[in-house]
């Protein structure tokens, strides 16, 4: 089998103002990186549009309606100081959610070994009825709920290695005993959540704050000593990855000092866990990463590692 790549041109229609870090160019650079000859074996799939029933797995109808109503006919409008919408943002966000759901189905149906969803806007900051942090809907959390509610899984692990805490995913899965949410992130840093004492409604949340200016060596130690053993104890039937690449030392929005090889190392070990517990089933979805060169290199390393482990 192979690795599936879910991406769609609709995700280029979510346009933010000039100078905004979460920009169309992110997907352009990822597409260029994954068009290289070494990625010819990727199984490229178009994500479907998520419908309201999909979004309702995590969000109330009032949130969906508010997002739809906020979309402008032209130009871009702010929902808060960071989060913007343009004409086309709702369609893009539905593709991002739909891609995550389709990736889960493809992996669980054994059509592919693993998958990467290269869509935007990202999702791990969106709470039940609050869009924030560039995010409109909780892509990874919705995918996890789909796996549990519709596909019958009883243990889904969500690993979030974005440099910012995935407050939205944490909130959306807080009272879900079938999900284990694990987040490593710089602290202190926006959004200010993710303390170690935040453990969820069923001890199903584990946070691993990392100090500013720490590096990949520190990260590897935390993952080897704490994160990977926690995942192994949980023995997930599926691993979903919120793959943010903004912990890279070149990223402008944070102060961790990871390298491209650190992301490849993380991916290898996540695949090891998946092979040990859930037949290698990994679904990864794009979150942050705002230095375009570092993003392209890191995504290529991440996806290349997924491809090496497929089959």
Secondary structure, DSSP 8 states (H G I E B T S, - for coil): --EEEE--GGGGS----TT-SS-HHHHHHHHHHHTSGGGTT-EEE------HHHHTTTS-HHHHHHHHHH--SSSEEESSSS-EEETTHHHHHHHHHHHHHHHHHHHHTTSSSEEEE--SS--TT--SS--BTTBSS-HHHHHHHHHHHTT--S-EEEEE--SS--HHHHHHHTT-TTEEEEEEEESS-TT----TT---TTS-EEEEEE-TT-BHHHHHHHIIIIIHHHHHHHT-SEEEEEE--TTBTT-TT---BB-HHHHHHHHHHHHHHHHHHSTT-EEEEE----SHHHHHHHHHHHHHHHHHH--
